[in-house]
């Protein structure tokens, strides 16, 4: 049975890069993408099936990643969905704050497809050790 990943990112190139890398992992997941936090919340609140993971960028229009994370974590229906922040930022204080707000994992968007494939595989296999780097 396939599992679902909700990808929240306003950059179509990054979404395509991510979805291609996900496909290359050969894991039984499919990806649904939305362009911002507002659309993510609408999707979550209107879907009958929760995603198995949420991968979310920080810098987006309307509702950004941090605001969306806060809203998702307020709802007990979504509390167990792992949220992975996937962004270009690498500011230590920001990453620490995201963990305090309930993010399960944070990683900087890699430029290499191989690095992204490896990181996605690691996360989907349950390796969510929090690291700040």
BAVOZA-164853 format. One line per 8 residues: number of its first residue (from 1); their letters; for each residue x, y, z of N, C-alpha, C, O, CB. Coordinates in pm, 1 decimal, always signed. Glycine has a CB too. Layout:
BAVOZA-164853
NUM> A> X:Y:Z:X:Y:Z:X:Y:Z:X:Y:Z:X:Y:Z; ...
***
This chain:
BAVOZA-164853
1> XXXXXXXX> +83.9:-119.1:+0.0:+0.0:+0.0:+0.0:+88.1:+125.1:+0.0:+180.8:+137.3:+80.0:-95.3:+0.1:+122.3; +58.1:+215.4:-89.0:+134.7:+339.2:-95.8:+99.4:+431.0:+19.8:-13.5:+433.0:+68.8:+110.4:+410.1:-228.7; +198.5:+506.1:+61.1:+180.6:+605.2:+166.4:+194.6:+743.3:+104.1:+249.7:+758.7:-4.9:+283.6:+584.7:+282.4; +143.3:+844.0:+175.9:+138.0:+979.2:+120.6:+232.9:+1075.0:+192.1:+247.7:+1072.3:+314.2:-3.4:+1032.6:+128.3; +295.9:+1158.8:+112.2:+374.6:+1271.6:+162.8:+307.2:+1398.4:+113.4:+275.2:+1411.2:-4.8:+525.5:+1264.2:+115.9; +286.2:+1491.6:+204.7:+237.8:+1623.7:+167.6:+359.1:+1714.7:+159.4:+428.3:+1735.0:+259.2:+131.3:+1678.0:+269.9; +385.5:+1769.5:+41.8:+497.4:+1860.2:+18.1:+442.2:+2001.3:+11.7:+355.1:+2031.0:-70.1:+574.8:+1823.6:-113.3; +493.2:+2089.0:+98.8:+445.2:+2226.3:+106.3:+560.7:+2318.0:+65.6:+653.0:+2341.9:+143.4:+392.0:+2261.2:+250.6
9> XXXXXXXX> +554.0:+2368.2:-56.0:+662.4:+2452.4:-108.1:+608.3:+2533.6:-224.0:+535.9:+2481.0:-308.6:+785.3:+2366.6:-152.8; +642.7:+2661.4:-228.6:+591.9:+2748.8:-334.2:+679.6:+2750.1:-458.9:+643.2:+2813.0:-558.3:+578.3:+2888.6:-281.8; +793.4:+2682.7:-456.0:+883.5:+2681.7:-570.9:+861.6:+2554.3:-652.8:+897.9:+2445.6:-607.8:+1031.2:+2692.3:-524.8; +802.8:+2565.9:-772.4:+774.0:+2446.8:-853.4:+898.7:+2364.6:-886.7:+891.3:+2242.1:-896.9:+705.9:+2488.1:-981.7; +1012.4:+2431.2:-903.5:+1136.0:+2357.9:-932.2:+1178.5:+2272.5:-812.2:+1221.6:+2158.4:-828.7:+1248.8:+2455.9:-969.9; +1165.9:+2328.3:-692.5:+1199.5:+2251.6:-572.4:+1103.8:+2134.6:-552.8:+1145.2:+2026.6:-510.7:+1197.2:+2342.0:-449.3; +976.2:+2156.1:-583.1:+878.0:+2047.2:-572.1:+913.9:+1935.9:-669.8:+913.2:+1818.3:-633.4:+733.7:+2099.0:-599.5; +945.1:+1972.6:-792.6:+982.4:+1872.5:-893.5:+1109.5:+1798.7:-852.2:+1117.1:+1676.6:-865.7:+1002.2:+1939.1:-1031.2
17> XXXXXXXX> +1208.7:+1871.0:-802.5:+1334.9:+1813.0:-755.7:+1307.0:+1712.4:-643.8:+1361.3:+1602.0:-643.4:+1432.1:+1924.5:-706.3; +1222.1:+1751.9:-549.5:+1187.6:+1665.1:-437.1:+1112.6:+1540.9:-484.5:+1148.1:+1429.1:-447.2:+1103.3:+1741.6:-334.6; +1009.9:+1559.6:-565.9:+928.2:+1446.1:-611.4:+1010.7:+1348.3:-695.3:+991.2:+1227.1:-686.1:+807.6:+1496.5:-693.0; +1101.5:+1399.7:-776.0:+1190.6:+1312.0:-853.4:+1281.6:+1232.5:-760.8:+1303.8:+1113.3:-781.7:+1275.3:+1394.3:-952.8; +1333.8:+1298.8:-658.8:+1420.4:+1230.0:-561.7:+1340.1:+1124.9:-485.0:+1389.4:+1014.8:-460.4:+1484.2:+1331.8:-462.7; +1217.9:+1158.2:-447.6:+1131.9:+1062.2:-378.5:+1110.9:+938.8:-465.2:+1120.7:+826.4:-415.9:+996.2:+1126.5:-342.5; +1082.7:+957.5:-591.1:+1064.4:+845.7:-683.2:+1189.2:+757.8:-687.3:+1179.0:+635.2:-690.1:+1031.1:+897.0:-824.0; +1306.5:+820.3:-687.5:+1432.7:+746.7:-695.1:+1463.2:+665.8:-568.9:+1548.2:+576.8:-572.1:+1545.5:+842.8:-721.2
25> XXXXXXXX> +1395.5:+695.3:-458.6:+1419.0:+617.5:-336.4:+1358.6:+477.9:-344.7:+1394.2:+389.8:-266.3:+1361.7:+690.8:-216.1; +1267.2:+457.4:-439.4:+1196.4:+329.0:-452.8:+1116.8:+293.2:-327.4:+1093.2:+175.6:-299.8:+1295.8:+217.5:-483.3; +1076.0:+393.6:-252.6:+991.1:+372.5:-135.3:+845.4:+383.1:-179.3:+815.6:+450.6:-277.9:+1023.6:+476.2:-21.8; +754.0:+317.2:-107.3:+612.7:+315.8:-148.9:+535.9:+441.8:-108.0:+436.2:+433.8:-36.1:+543.8:+194.5:-90.1; +582.6:+557.8:-154.0:+519.8:+685.1:-120.3:+484.0:+759.8:-247.5:+552.8:+749.2:-349.0:+612.4:+770.7:-31.7; +375.4:+835.2:-240.5:+345.1:+928.8:-347.1:+338.0:+1067.6:-284.2:+317.7:+1082.1:-163.7:+211.2:+891.3:-421.0; +354.9:+1167.9:-367.7:+367.0:+1304.9:-318.8:+250.9:+1390.1:-369.3:+217.6:+1389.5:-487.8:+501.3:+1366.3:-362.5; +190.6:+1462.7:-276.6:+91.8:+1564.7:-309.8:+154.9:+1696.7:-268.7:+207.0:+1708.7:-157.8:-48.3:+1539.7:-237.4
33> XXXXXXXX> +150.8:+1795.1:-356.3:+213.2:+1922.7:-322.0:+111.4:+2035.2:-320.0:+15.4:+2037.1:-397.1:+324.8:+1955.5:-420.4; +135.3:+2128.5:-229.7:+58.0:+2252.1:-220.6:+157.1:+2367.2:-209.1:+267.5:+2347.5:-158.4:-41.6:+2249.7:-98.4; +120.1:+2488.8:-255.6:+217.7:+2597.1:-266.6:+239.6:+2683.5:-141.9:+325.4:+2771.7:-143.4:+177.0:+2684.3:-375.4; +164.7:+2660.2:-35.0:+185.6:+2743.5:+83.8:+114.6:+2681.7:+204.6:+40.5:+2584.3:+191.7:+134.4:+2888.0:+58.9; +138.7:+2739.8:+320.9:+80.1:+2689.4:+443.9:-70.9:+2696.8:+446.7:-136.7:+2609.7:+503.6:+134.7:+2764.0:+559.0; -126.1:+2799.7:+386.2:-271.6:+2811.9:+382.3:-333.6:+2692.9:+308.6:-430.5:+2633.4:+355.7:-312.9:+2944.4:+314.6; -277.4:+2659.4:+193.7:-326.7:+2545.1:+116.2:-302.8:+2413.8:+191.1:-384.3:+2321.9:+182.5:-258.5:+2540.5:-22.1; -192.1:+2404.5:+264.1:-165.2:+2283.0:+343.2:-272.6:+2263.6:+449.3:-322.8:+2152.7:+467.7:-25.7:+2290.6:+409.8
41> XXXXXXXX> -307.6:+2370.2:+518.5:-411.0:+2360.0:+622.2:-546.2:+2325.4:+561.7:-620.9:+2245.5:+618.3:-421.0:+2491.1:+701.0; -578.3:+2384.7:+447.6:-703.6:+2350.5:+378.4:-704.4:+2203.2:+339.0:-804.7:+2134.1:+356.9:-722.9:+2439.2:+253.0; -593.2:+2155.9:+285.7:-583.7:+2014.8:+246.4:-602.1:+1923.7:+367.5:-681.5:+1829.8:+363.2:-448.0:+1986.3:+178.8; -529.2:+1951.2:+475.2:-536.9:+1866.2:+594.4:-677.5:+1863.5:+653.1:-726.3:+1758.6:+695.0:-438.0:+1914.5:+700.0; -741.4:+1978.6:+655.6:-874.5:+1986.7:+715.7:-985.3:+1931.5:+627.1:-1096.0:+1907.5:+675.3:-905.2:+2128.8:+749.7; -957.8:+1910.8:+497.9:-1062.0:+1859.8:+408.8:-1037.3:+1716.8:+362.1:-1121.9:+1658.5:+294.3:-1074.1:+1949.4:+289.4; -922.9:+1660.0:+397.4:-889.6:+1525.6:+353.1:-935.9:+1422.4:+455.1:-936.0:+1447.3:+575.6:-739.0:+1512.8:+329.2; -975.0:+1307.3:+404.7:-1015.4:+1197.9:+492.9:-895.7:+1114.9:+536.2:-905.2:+1036.5:+630.6:-1118.0:+1108.9:+423.8
49> XXXXXXXX> -783.6:+1131.6:+468.0:-662.7:+1055.3:+497.9:-550.7:+1152.7:+531.9:-522.8:+1245.5:+456.0:-622.5:+963.7:+378.0; -487.0:+1131.1:+645.9:-373.3:+1214.1:+683.4:-248.4:+1166.9:+609.6:-231.3:+1047.2:+586.4:-350.8:+1210.6:+836.3; -161.3:+1260.4:+572.8:-34.9:+1218.0:+513.3:+50.8:+1145.9:+617.5:+33.7:+1164.5:+738.0:+41.4:+1339.5:+455.0; +142.4:+1064.1:+568.7:+233.8:+993.6:+658.3:+348.7:+1084.0:+701.4:+404.4:+1066.4:+809.7:+288.5:+867.7:+590.5; +384.1:+1180.1:+617.7:+487.4:+1279.8:+646.9:+445.3:+1411.3:+582.0:+374.8:+1413.1:+481.1:+629.0:+1233.3:+595.0; +490.2:+1521.0:+642.3:+477.6:+1652.6:+579.7:+618.1:+1709.2:+566.7:+689.4:+1723.5:+665.9:+383.8:+1749.0:+663.3; +657.6:+1741.2:+443.7:+783.6:+1810.2:+417.1:+745.4:+1953.0:+383.1:+662.9:+1976.0:+294.7:+867.5:+1741.4:+300.2; +805.5:+2050.5:+453.8:+759.0:+2188.4:+438.9:+874.8:+2287.4:+432.9:+968.8:+2281.2:+512.1:+666.3:+2225.0:+553.6
57> XXXXXXXX> +865.4:+2377.6:+337.8:+958.5:+2488.9:+326.1:+920.9:+2594.3:+430.2:+809.2:+2593.0:+482.0:+957.1:+2549.1:+181.6; +1011.6:+2683.8:+460.4:+983.2:+2791.4:+556.0:+928.9:+2916.4:+488.7:+828.6:+2972.4:+533.0:+1108.4:+2826.3:+633.3; +993.6:+2959.7:+383.3:+961.5:+3088.6:+321.2:+860.7:+3071.4:+209.3:+894.2:+3033.5:+97.0:+1088.0:+3155.7:+267.5; +735.6:+3100.6:+243.9:+626.5:+3089.3:+146.4:+529.9:+3205.5:+167.5:+525.1:+3264.2:+275.6:+552.1:+2951.9:+159.9; +452.8:+3238.4:+63.4:+352.1:+3344.4:+78.2:+233.7:+3297.0:+162.2:+218.3:+3178.0:+190.0:+302.9:+3391.3:-59.8; +152.8:+3391.1:+200.6:+29.7:+3369.8:+278.2:+61.8:+3319.5:+418.5:+79.8:+3400.4:+509.5:-62.9:+3269.8:+206.3; +69.4:+3189.9:+437.9:+107.5:+3134.2:+567.9:+241.2:+3064.2:+547.7:+250.4:+2968.3:+471.0:-2.8:+3034.7:+624.9; +345.3:+3112.0:+616.7:+477.8:+3052.7:+597.7:+489.9:+2920.4:+674.2:+397.3:+2878.8:+743.8:+587.6:+3150.9:+643.4
65> XXXXXXXX> +604.5:+2856.0:+660.1:+624.5:+2724.9:+720.6:+615.1:+2723.8:+871.5:+557.8:+2631.4:+929.3:+755.8:+2671.9:+680.7; +670.4:+2824.9:+936.3:+664.6:+2829.6:+1082.6:+521.1:+2848.3:+1131.5:+478.2:+2781.2:+1225.4:+753.6:+2942.9:+1135.9; +448.1:+2937.8:+1069.2:+308.1:+2959.8:+1106.8:+224.0:+2834.4:+1082.1:+137.3:+2800.2:+1162.5:+249.7:+3078.6:+1028.4; +249.9:+2767.2:+971.9:+176.3:+2645.2:+939.4:+208.4:+2535.1:+1040.6:+118.7:+2463.8:+1085.5:+209.8:+2598.0:+796.2; +334.4:+2521.5:+1075.9:+376.0:+2424.1:+1177.3:+299.2:+2446.2:+1307.4:+248.4:+2351.2:+1366.9:+528.2:+2433.6:+1202.8; +291.0:+2570.1:+1350.9:+219.4:+2604.3:+1474.5:+73.2:+2562.9:+1464.4:+19.3:+2503.8:+1558.0:+230.0:+2755.6:+1503.8; +8.6:+2593.0:+1352.7:-133.1:+2559.3:+1334.8:-154.9:+2408.1:+1330.2:-250.3:+2357.2:+1389.1:-187.1:+2623.6:+1206.6; -68.2:+2337.5:+1261.4:-81.9:+2191.6:+1253.3:-68.9:+2129.9:+1392.2:-147.0:+2041.8:+1428.2:+24.3:+2131.7:+1157.6
73> XXXXXXXX> +27.7:+2174.3:+1469.5:+52.6:+2116.2:+1601.1:-57.2:+2150.2:+1702.4:-65.3:+2086.7:+1807.6:+186.5:+2163.7:+1653.4; -141.2:+2248.7:+1672.4:-254.9:+2281.1:+1759.6:-367.4:+2178.8:+1747.7:-449.7:+2165.7:+1838.4:-308.5:+2419.9:+1726.4; -371.0:+2106.6:+1636.5:-481.4:+2015.2:+1608.3:-441.3:+1872.1:+1645.6:-348.8:+1816.5:+1586.2:-522.4:+2023.3:+1458.6; -509.9:+1812.3:+1743.2:-475.4:+1677.2:+1788.7:-488.3:+1573.6:+1678.4:-423.0:+1469.4:+1684.7:-563.1:+1637.6:+1905.0; -569.6:+1599.1:+1578.7:-585.1:+1506.2:+1466.9:-454.4:+1490.7:+1388.5:-431.9:+1387.1:+1325.9:-697.0:+1554.0:+1373.7; -368.9:+1592.4:+1391.4:-246.4:+1591.7:+1311.6:-119.1:+1579.3:+1395.9:-8.8:+1579.6:+1341.2:-239.5:+1717.4:+1228.9; -133.1:+1568.5:+1526.2:-18.4:+1575.2:+1616.9:+86.7:+1467.5:+1590.3:+205.2:+1489.1:+1615.8:-65.8:+1563.9:+1758.9; +44.1:+1351.2:+1539.1:+138.1:+1241.1:+1517.5:+201.4:+1239.2:+1378.4:+282.8:+1151.8:+1348.8:+68.3:+1111.1:+1540.9
81> XXXXXXXX> +165.1:+1333.9:+1293.7:+224.9:+1338.5:+1159.7:+363.6:+1401.4:+1171.0:+375.4:+1516.1:+1214.2:+134.4:+1419.2:+1059.3; +468.7:+1328.6:+1132.9:+602.6:+1388.9:+1136.6:+612.4:+1505.4:+1038.2:+574.4:+1494.0:+921.7:+710.4:+1283.1:+1104.2; +663.8:+1616.9:+1087.8:+681.4:+1735.8:+1003.4:+830.4:+1759.9:+986.9:+903.8:+1779.2:+1083.8:+610.3:+1861.9:+1065.2; +872.3:+1758.3:+862.6:+1012.7:+1778.7:+828.7:+1023.4:+1913.6:+759.8:+961.3:+1937.4:+656.2:+1068.3:+1663.1:+737.5; +1102.1:+2000.1:+818.2:+1125.5:+2131.4:+756.9:+1242.8:+2115.5:+661.0:+1348.1:+2062.1:+696.2:+1154.4:+2243.5:+865.8; +1221.7:+2162.7:+540.8:+1311.6:+2141.9:+427.8:+1331.7:+2279.7:+366.7:+1247.9:+2325.9:+289.3:+1253.6:+2036.9:+322.1; +1442.8:+2346.5:+400.8:+1456.3:+2486.6:+363.4:+1599.9:+2522.4:+327.6:+1691.9:+2443.2:+347.6:+1407.8:+2575.1:+475.8; +1617.6:+2643.1:+274.2:+1751.9:+2691.3:+241.8:+1818.3:+2756.3:+361.9:+1939.5:+2777.4:+360.6:+1746.2:+2790.0:+126.2
89> XXXXXXXX> +1743.4:+2788.1:+463.8:+1797.6:+2853.2:+582.8:+1879.9:+2754.2:+665.6:+1849.2:+2635.2:+670.5:+1683.8:+2912.8:+668.1; +1984.3:+2805.0:+730.0:+2062.8:+2719.3:+818.9:+2098.2:+2793.5:+947.7:+2201.6:+2766.5:+1008.8:+2191.0:+2671.0:+748.1; +2013.1:+2886.3:+988.3:+2036.8:+2963.8:+1108.8:+2003.0:+2879.3:+1232.1:+1889.6:+2834.4:+1249.0:+1953.5:+3094.3:+1107.0; +2102.3:+2858.9:+1316.7:+2088.1:+2770.3:+1432.2:+1971.4:+2809.3:+1522.5:+1894.7:+2722.4:+1564.1:+2216.1:+2770.1:+1512.5; +1956.4:+2937.5:+1553.5:+1848.3:+2979.9:+1643.3:+1710.9:+2952.0:+1582.3:+1616.4:+2918.3:+1653.5:+1861.7:+3129.3:+1675.8; +1700.7:+2966.2:+1451.3:+1573.8:+2938.7:+1383.5:+1541.4:+2789.0:+1387.2:+1426.9:+2750.3:+1410.1:+1579.0:+2988.4:+1237.5; +1641.6:+2706.6:+1364.9:+1622.7:+2561.5:+1368.0:+1582.4:+2517.0:+1508.3:+1491.9:+2434.9:+1523.5:+1751.6:+2488.3:+1322.9; +1648.2:+2570.1:+1610.4:+1612.2:+2536.4:+1749.1:+1467.6:+2575.2:+1778.5:+1395.1:+2500.2:+1843.9:+1707.1:+2607.0:+1848.4
97> XXXXXXXX> +1425.8:+2691.6:+1730.6:+1288.1:+2736.0:+1751.5:+1188.9:+2642.4:+1681.8:+1083.7:+2611.5:+1737.7:+1270.2:+2879.8:+1700.4; +1221.1:+2597.9:+1562.0:+1132.9:+2506.7:+1489.3:+1115.7:+2374.9:+1565.1:+1005.6:+2320.0:+1569.7:+1188.2:+2479.9:+1348.6; +1222.7:+2324.7:+1623.7:+1212.2:+2203.1:+1704.8:+1124.0:+2227.5:+1827.1:+1042.3:+2142.5:+1862.7:+1352.2:+2155.2:+1748.7; +1140.0:+2341.7:+1890.5:+1055.6:+2373.5:+2006.8:+908.2:+2382.2:+1968.1:+820.4:+2349.1:+2047.9:+1100.4:+2505.8:+2070.7; +881.7:+2426.7:+1846.0:+743.7:+2440.1:+1798.4:+683.5:+2307.0:+1753.4:+563.8:+2298.9:+1726.2:+738.4:+2539.2:+1684.1; +765.9:+2203.6:+1745.5:+713.1:+2071.5:+1712.9:+763.4:+2006.5:+1585.8:+717.9:+1897.5:+1550.9:+570.4:+2080.2:+1704.3; +856.7:+2070.6:+1514.7:+913.6:+2005.6:+1396.4:+985.0:+1878.1:+1440.6:+1050.3:+1875.0:+1544.8:+1012.1:+2101.6:+1320.5; +971.7:+1774.3:+1360.8:+1036.0:+1647.8:+1393.1:+1177.3:+1639.0:+1337.6:+1261.0:+1565.2:+1389.6:+953.5:+1533.4:+1340.6
105> XXXXXXXX> +1203.1:+1714.2:+1232.2:+1335.5:+1708.5:+1170.3:+1352.7:+1832.0:+1083.7:+1255.7:+1889.5:+1034.2:+1354.0:+1577.8:+1086.2; +1477.5:+1871.2:+1066.6:+1510.0:+1986.1:+982.7:+1629.7:+1949.1:+896.9:+1726.3:+1890.9:+946.2:+1539.4:+2113.6:+1068.6; +1623.5:+1982.5:+769.2:+1744.7:+1972.5:+688.1:+1746.0:+2079.1:+580.9:+1642.5:+2122.4:+530.3:+1756.1:+1834.2:+624.5; +1867.0:+2119.4:+548.8:+1887.1:+2221.5:+447.0:+1873.2:+2157.2:+309.8:+1920.9:+2046.1:+286.7:+2025.8:+2290.0:+462.7; +1807.4:+2228.5:+219.2:+1786.4:+2176.2:+84.5:+1922.2:+2150.5:+18.5:+2000.0:+2243.4:-3.0:+1701.1:+2275.0:-0.9; +1949.7:+2024.3:-13.2:+2076.8:+1995.7:-80.5:+2067.0:+2027.0:-229.5:+1958.5:+2025.6:-287.6:+2117.1:+1848.3:-59.8; +2180.7:+2055.1:-289.7:+2182.0:+2085.4:-432.3:+2201.1:+1960.4:-516.0:+2168.1:+1959.5:-634.6:+2291.0:+2185.3:-463.8; +2253.4:+1855.8:-456.2:+2279.7:+1732.2:-528.2:+2159.6:+1638.3:-520.1:+2107.7:+1613.8:-411.2:+2404.8:+1663.7:-472.6
113> XXXXXXXX> +2115.0:+1585.7:-633.6:+2005.8:+1487.5:-629.2:+2039.2:+1367.4:-540.8:+1953.2:+1318.5:-467.5:+1973.2:+1439.5:-770.2; +2162.6:+1320.1:-547.1:+2202.9:+1203.4:-466.6:+2189.0:+1233.2:-318.0:+2139.2:+1149.4:-242.8:+2348.4:+1162.4:-498.8; +2232.1:+1351.1:-274.4:+2219.2:+1387.0:-132.7:+2072.5:+1394.7:-90.8:+2036.8:+1352.3:+19.1:+2288.7:+1521.1:-105.1; +1988.4:+1448.5:-177.7:+1845.9:+1457.5:-145.5:+1782.6:+1318.0:-139.8:+1703.9:+1290.0:-49.4:+1772.7:+1545.1:-249.5; +1815.4:+1232.4:-233.1:+1764.4:+1094.6:-231.6:+1805.1:+1025.4:-102.2:+1722.7:+960.8:-37.3:+1816.8:+1014.9:-353.9; +1931.3:+1038.7:-64.9:+1981.1:+975.5:+58.2:+1908.7:+1029.4:+181.3:+1871.5:+952.7:+270.1:+2132.5:+998.0:+72.5; +1888.8:+1161.4:+187.0:+1823.1:+1223.6:+302.4:+1676.8:+1179.9:+312.1:+1628.9:+1147.7:+420.8:+1832.0:+1377.3:+293.0; +1606.6:+1178.7:+200.3:+1466.9:+1135.5:+201.7:+1457.5:+988.9:+245.2:+1372.1:+953.8:+326.6:+1402.4:+1154.8:+62.0
121> XXXXXXXX> +1544.4:+904.3:+191.8:+1544.3:+761.9:+230.2:+1565.7:+746.1:+379.6:+1495.8:+669.3:+445.7:+1653.1:+684.8:+153.5; +1661.7:+818.5:+431.4:+1693.3:+813.9:+574.4:+1570.9:+852.7:+658.2:+1539.2:+785.9:+756.6:+1812.0:+907.8:+606.6; +1504.2:+957.6:+619.9:+1386.6:+1005.4:+693.9:+1271.6:+905.4:+684.7:+1207.7:+875.4:+785.5:+1341.4:+1142.5:+640.3; +1245.0:+854.2:+566.1:+1134.2:+760.8:+548.2:+1158.5:+628.0:+619.9:+1064.0:+555.2:+650.5:+1111.0:+735.7:+400.3; +1283.5:+597.2:+646.0:+1317.8:+476.2:+721.4:+1310.6:+500.1:+871.7:+1340.5:+410.5:+950.7:+1457.7:+427.7:+683.3; +1271.1:+620.4:+911.2:+1249.9:+649.1:+1052.6:+1366.4:+710.6:+1125.3:+1365.6:+719.0:+1248.1:+1213.4:+527.2:+1120.7; +1466.9:+754.0:+1051.8:+1583.7:+814.9:+1114.3:+1559.7:+965.1:+1129.2:+1602.1:+1044.6:+1045.3:+1712.5:+787.3:+1031.0; +1490.6:+1002.9:+1237.9:+1455.0:+1142.6:+1259.9:+1528.9:+1201.0:+1380.1:+1471.3:+1278.4:+1456.7:+1304.5:+1156.0:+1279.7
129> XXXXX> +1654.0:+1165.1:+1396.8:+1731.2:+1224.3:+1506.4:+1744.8:+1373.5:+1481.1:+1789.2:+1416.4:+1374.7:+1871.6:+1157.3:+1519.9; +1706.3:+1450.6:+1579.9:+1712.7:+1596.1:+1564.3:+1859.1:+1639.9:+1564.8:+1936.8:+1605.1:+1653.7:+1632.8:+1668.4:+1677.7; +1892.7:+1715.8:+1464.3:+2027.9:+1767.4:+1453.5:+2018.8:+1913.4:+1412.8:+1930.3:+1953.9:+1337.5:+2112.6:+1685.1:+1351.7; +2110.6:+1989.2:+1463.4:+2117.1:+2130.2:+1425.6:+2250.0:+2149.9:+1356.0:+2355.5:+2156.4:+1419.1:+2101.7:+2226.3:+1550.2; +2242.2:+2159.3:+1224.2:+2365.6:+2179.9:+1146.5:+2334.9:+2254.1:+1019.7:+2425.4:+2281.2:+940.7:+2433.8:+2046.6:+1114.0
***
